[in-house]
Amino acid sequence: MKEVSCASCGNRVMVEKYSPTHTSVQWLDDAEASCPEFARRSALGEPSASIPTCPALKSSIEAAVRKGLVETDSLRSYPVPGQLV
């Protein structure tokens, strides 16, 4: 996983790309405490678990991918459940 900082608020997360469409994000701090977008939506009554992403953080991750700071890990061989190796 690679660390990525949000260009908007500076929040840091760990990111791993498994394919062009599959991105795994691990928050290093509580989302509501570290992300203004999550805090705003949570204050409006939306459970943070229901918030799919922060648009600013998503843009920062996409920029890191374009710059080659986060690479798509599509070459790694992952086991397929039920498939013999």
Backbone as JSON Lines, residues from 0, in Angstrom:
{"i":0,"aa":"M","n":[0.85,-1.18,0.0],"ca":[0.0,0.0,0.0],"c":[0.89,1.24,0.0]}
{"i":1,"aa":"K","n":[0.41,2.27,-0.65],"ca":[1.14,3.53,-0.75],"c":[0.34,4.62,-0.03]}
{"i":2,"aa":"E","n":[1.06,5.51,0.64],"ca":[0.4,6.61,1.33],"c":[0.06,7.71,0.33]}
{"i":3,"aa":"V","n":[-1.16,8.23,0.43],"ca":[-1.62,9.33,-0.41],"c":[-2.23,10.38,0.51]}
{"i":4,"aa":"S","n":[-1.89,11.64,0.26],"ca":[-2.47,12.76,1.02],"c":[-3.5,13.47,0.17]}
{"i":5,"aa":"C","n":[-4.59,13.86,0.78],"ca":[-5.64,14.61,0.08],"c":[-5.11,16.01,-0.22]}
{"i":6,"aa":"A","n":[-5.22,16.43,-1.47],"ca":[-4.75,17.76,-1.86],"c":[-5.61,18.86,-1.25]}
{"i":7,"aa":"S","n":[-6.83,18.53,-0.84],"ca":[-7.74,19.53,-0.28],"c":[-7.54,19.75,1.22]}
{"i":8,"aa":"C","n":[-7.46,18.66,1.99],"ca":[-7.41,18.82,3.45],"c":[-6.15,18.24,4.1]}
{"i":9,"aa":"G","n":[-5.34,17.5,3.34],"ca":[-4.12,16.92,3.89],"c":[-4.3,15.59,4.58]}
{"i":10,"aa":"N","n":[-5.53,15.08,4.65],"ca":[-5.78,13.77,5.26],"c":[-4.94,12.72,4.53]}
{"i":11,"aa":"R","n":[-4.37,11.78,5.3],"ca":[-3.53,10.74,4.7],"c":[-4.25,9.4,4.79]}
{"i":12,"aa":"V","n":[-4.18,8.63,3.7],"ca":[-4.74,7.28,3.64],"c":[-3.72,6.37,2.96]}
{"i":13,"aa":"M","n":[-3.89,5.08,3.14],"ca":[-3.07,4.09,2.43],"c":[-3.92,3.56,1.27]}
{"i":14,"aa":"V","n":[-3.3,3.43,0.1],"ca":[-4.03,3.08,-1.12],"c":[-3.34,1.92,-1.83]}
{"i":15,"aa":"E","n":[-4.15,1.01,-2.36],"ca":[-3.65,-0.05,-3.23],"c":[-4.62,-0.21,-4.38]}
{"i":16,"aa":"K","n":[-4.08,-0.27,-5.59],"ca":[-4.89,-0.45,-6.8],"c":[-4.74,-1.89,-7.27]}
{"i":17,"aa":"Y","n":[-5.85,-2.6,-7.38],"ca":[-5.83,-3.97,-7.87],"c":[-6.18,-4.05,-9.35]}
{"i":18,"aa":"S","n":[-6.87,-3.03,-9.83],"ca":[-7.24,-2.93,-11.24],"c":[-7.59,-1.47,-11.49]}
{"i":19,"aa":"P","n":[-7.8,-1.08,-12.74],"ca":[-8.17,0.32,-13.0],"c":[-9.43,0.76,-12.24]}
{"i":20,"aa":"T","n":[-10.33,-0.18,-11.93],"ca":[-11.57,0.19,-11.25],"c":[-11.61,-0.18,-9.77]}
{"i":21,"aa":"H","n":[-10.69,-1.01,-9.3],"ca":[-10.71,-1.47,-7.91],"c":[-9.59,-0.81,-7.12]}
{"i":22,"aa":"T","n":[-9.99,0.05,-6.19],"ca":[-9.05,0.75,-5.33],"c":[-9.38,0.43,-3.89]}
{"i":23,"aa":"S","n":[-8.39,-0.01,-3.14],"ca":[-8.57,-0.26,-1.71],"c":[-7.98,0.92,-0.94]}
{"i":24,"aa":"V","n":[-8.77,1.49,-0.03],"ca":[-8.34,2.64,0.77],"c":[-8.42,2.28,2.24]}
{"i":25,"aa":"Q","n":[-7.33,2.49,2.94],"ca":[-7.29,2.25,4.38],"c":[-7.04,3.6,5.06]}
{"i":26,"aa":"W","n":[-8.02,4.02,5.86],"ca":[-7.91,5.29,6.57],"c":[-6.92,5.13,7.72]}
{"i":27,"aa":"L","n":[-6.07,6.12,7.92],"ca":[-5.11,6.08,9.02],"c":[-5.7,6.69,10.29]}
{"i":28,"aa":"D","n":[-6.71,7.51,10.14],"ca":[-7.42,8.13,11.26],"c":[-8.92,7.97,11.04]}
{"i":29,"aa":"D","n":[-9.7,8.29,12.05],"ca":[-11.15,8.25,11.94],"c":[-11.61,9.18,10.81]}
{"i":30,"aa":"A","n":[-12.4,8.68,9.89],"ca":[-12.82,9.46,8.72],"c":[-13.56,10.74,9.1]}
{"i":31,"aa":"E","n":[-14.45,10.67,10.07],"ca":[-15.2,11.85,10.47],"c":[-14.33,12.91,11.12]}
{"i":32,"aa":"A","n":[-13.27,12.47,11.8],"ca":[-12.38,13.41,12.47],"c":[-11.33,14.0,11.53]}
{"i":33,"aa":"S","n":[-10.98,13.28,10.47],"ca":[-9.87,13.72,9.63],"c":[-10.28,14.28,8.27]}
{"i":34,"aa":"C","n":[-11.52,14.06,7.86],"ca":[-11.97,14.49,6.54],"c":[-13.14,15.46,6.67]}
{"i":35,"aa":"P","n":[-12.99,16.71,6.21],"ca":[-14.09,17.67,6.31],"c":[-15.37,17.21,5.61]}
{"i":36,"aa":"E","n":[-15.24,16.51,4.5],"ca":[-16.43,16.02,3.77],"c":[-17.18,14.98,4.59]}
{"i":37,"aa":"F","n":[-16.44,14.04,5.18],"ca":[-17.09,13.03,6.03],"c":[-17.7,13.7,7.26]}
{"i":38,"aa":"A","n":[-17.02,14.67,7.85],"ca":[-17.54,15.38,9.02],"c":[-18.82,16.13,8.68]}
{"i":39,"aa":"R","n":[-18.83,16.8,7.53],"ca":[-20.01,17.56,7.11],"c":[-21.21,16.65,6.9]}
{"i":40,"aa":"R","n":[-21.0,15.56,6.17],"ca":[-22.11,14.65,5.88],"c":[-22.58,13.93,7.13]}
{"i":41,"aa":"S","n":[-21.65,13.6,8.0],"ca":[-22.02,12.95,9.26],"c":[-22.83,13.9,10.15]}
{"i":42,"aa":"A","n":[-22.46,15.18,10.16],"ca":[-23.2,16.17,10.94],"c":[-24.63,16.33,10.44]}
{"i":43,"aa":"L","n":[-24.84,16.02,9.16],"ca":[-26.19,16.08,8.59],"c":[-26.99,14.81,8.87]}
{"i":44,"aa":"G","n":[-26.37,13.85,9.58],"ca":[-27.07,12.63,9.97],"c":[-26.77,11.41,9.13]}
{"i":45,"aa":"E","n":[-25.88,11.54,8.17],"ca":[-25.54,10.4,7.32],"c":[-24.48,9.55,8.02]}
{"i":46,"aa":"P","n":[-24.73,8.26,8.22],"ca":[-23.72,7.41,8.86],"c":[-22.46,7.34,8.0]}
{"i":47,"aa":"S","n":[-21.3,7.48,8.62],"ca":[-20.06,7.52,7.84],"c":[-19.85,6.22,7.05]}
{"i":48,"aa":"A","n":[-20.37,5.1,7.54],"ca":[-20.23,3.83,6.82],"c":[-21.01,3.85,5.5]}
{"i":49,"aa":"S","n":[-21.97,4.76,5.37],"ca":[-22.76,4.85,4.14],"c":[-22.19,5.83,3.13]}
{"i":50,"aa":"I","n":[-21.13,6.55,3.5],"ca":[-20.52,7.53,2.61],"c":[-19.48,6.8,1.76]}
{"i":51,"aa":"P","n":[-19.69,6.69,0.45],"ca":[-18.79,5.89,-0.38],"c":[-17.38,6.47,-0.5]}
{"i":52,"aa":"T","n":[-17.27,7.78,-0.6],"ca":[-15.94,8.39,-0.75],"c":[-16.04,9.89,-0.59]}
{"i":53,"aa":"C","n":[-14.9,10.51,-0.48],"ca":[-14.79,11.96,-0.51],"c":[-14.3,12.33,-1.91]}
{"i":54,"aa":"P","n":[-15.01,13.19,-2.62],"ca":[-14.59,13.55,-3.98],"c":[-13.17,14.13,-4.05]}
{"i":55,"aa":"A","n":[-12.77,14.92,-3.07],"ca":[-11.42,15.5,-3.08],"c":[-10.36,14.42,-2.88]}
{"i":56,"aa":"L","n":[-10.63,13.48,-1.98],"ca":[-9.68,12.39,-1.75],"c":[-9.6,11.5,-2.98]}
{"i":57,"aa":"K","n":[-10.74,11.23,-3.59],"ca":[-10.76,10.41,-4.81],"c":[-9.93,11.07,-5.9]}
{"i":58,"aa":"S","n":[-10.06,12.37,-6.08],"ca":[-9.28,13.1,-7.07],"c":[-7.79,13.03,-6.76]}
{"i":59,"aa":"S","n":[-7.44,13.12,-5.48],"ca":[-6.03,13.04,-5.07],"c":[-5.46,11.66,-5.37]}
{"i":60,"aa":"I","n":[-6.25,10.62,-5.13],"ca":[-5.8,9.25,-5.42],"c":[-5.62,9.08,-6.93]}
{"i":61,"aa":"E","n":[-6.59,9.57,-7.71],"ca":[-6.49,9.46,-9.17],"c":[-5.27,10.22,-9.69]}
{"i":62,"aa":"A","n":[-4.96,11.37,-9.1],"ca":[-3.78,12.13,-9.5],"c":[-2.5,11.35,-9.18]}
{"i":63,"aa":"A","n":[-2.46,10.71,-8.02],"ca":[-1.3,9.91,-7.64],"c":[-1.11,8.74,-8.6]}
{"i":64,"aa":"V","n":[-2.21,8.15,-9.05],"ca":[-2.13,7.05,-10.03],"c":[-1.58,7.58,-11.35]}
{"i":65,"aa":"R","n":[-2.09,8.72,-11.82],"ca":[-1.62,9.3,-13.09],"c":[-0.13,9.64,-13.03]}
{"i":66,"aa":"K","n":[0.35,10.08,-11.86],"ca":[1.76,10.44,-11.69],"c":[2.65,9.22,-11.49]}
{"i":67,"aa":"G","n":[2.04,8.04,-11.37],"ca":[2.82,6.82,-11.16],"c":[3.23,6.59,-9.72]}
{"i":68,"aa":"L","n":[2.66,7.36,-8.78],"ca":[2.98,7.18,-7.37],"c":[2.26,5.98,-6.77]}
{"i":69,"aa":"V","n":[1.13,5.62,-7.37],"ca":[0.38,4.41,-7.0],"c":[0.2,3.62,-8.28]}
{"i":70,"aa":"E","n":[0.71,2.41,-8.3],"ca":[0.62,1.58,-9.49],"c":[-0.49,0.56,-9.36]}
{"i":71,"aa":"T","n":[-1.1,0.23,-10.49],"ca":[-2.11,-0.83,-10.51],"c":[-1.4,-2.16,-10.37]}
{"i":72,"aa":"D","n":[-1.85,-2.95,-9.42],"ca":[-1.2,-4.21,-9.09],"c":[-1.83,-5.37,-9.84]}
{"i":73,"aa":"S","n":[-2.14,-5.16,-11.13],"ca":[-2.85,-6.18,-11.9],"c":[-1.96,-7.36,-12.29]}
{"i":74,"aa":"L","n":[-0.65,-7.22,-12.16],"ca":[0.24,-8.31,-12.55],"c":[0.4,-9.36,-11.46]}
{"i":75,"aa":"R","n":[0.04,-8.99,-10.23],"ca":[0.16,-9.94,-9.13],"c":[-0.88,-11.04,-9.29]}
{"i":76,"aa":"S","n":[-0.51,-12.25,-8.98],"ca":[-1.41,-13.39,-9.1],"c":[-2.14,-13.59,-7.77]}
{"i":77,"aa":"Y","n":[-3.44,-13.46,-7.8],"ca":[-4.26,-13.67,-6.61],"c":[-4.98,-14.99,-6.72]}
{"i":78,"aa":"P","n":[-5.1,-15.72,-5.62],"ca":[-5.85,-16.98,-5.67],"c":[-7.33,-16.73,-5.91]}
{"i":79,"aa":"V","n":[-7.94,-17.6,-6.66],"ca":[-9.37,-17.53,-6.93],"c":[-10.05,-18.56,-6.04]}
{"i":80,"aa":"P","n":[-11.02,-18.14,-5.22],"ca":[-11.69,-19.1,-4.35],"c":[-12.25,-20.29,-5.14]}
{"i":81,"aa":"G","n":[-11.98,-21.48,-4.67],"ca":[-12.47,-22.7,-5.29],"c":[-11.59,-23.22,-6.42]}
{"i":82,"aa":"Q","n":[-10.57,-22.47,-6.8],"ca":[-9.68,-22.87,-7.88],"c":[-8.42,-23.51,-7.28]}
{"i":83,"aa":"L","n":[-8.04,-24.67,-7.8],"ca":[-6.83,-25.33,-7.34],"c":[-5.62,-24.61,-7.88]}
{"i":84,"aa":"V","n":[-4.63,-24.48,-7.04],"ca":[-3.42,-23.76,-7.44],"c":[-2.36,-24.75,-7.89]}
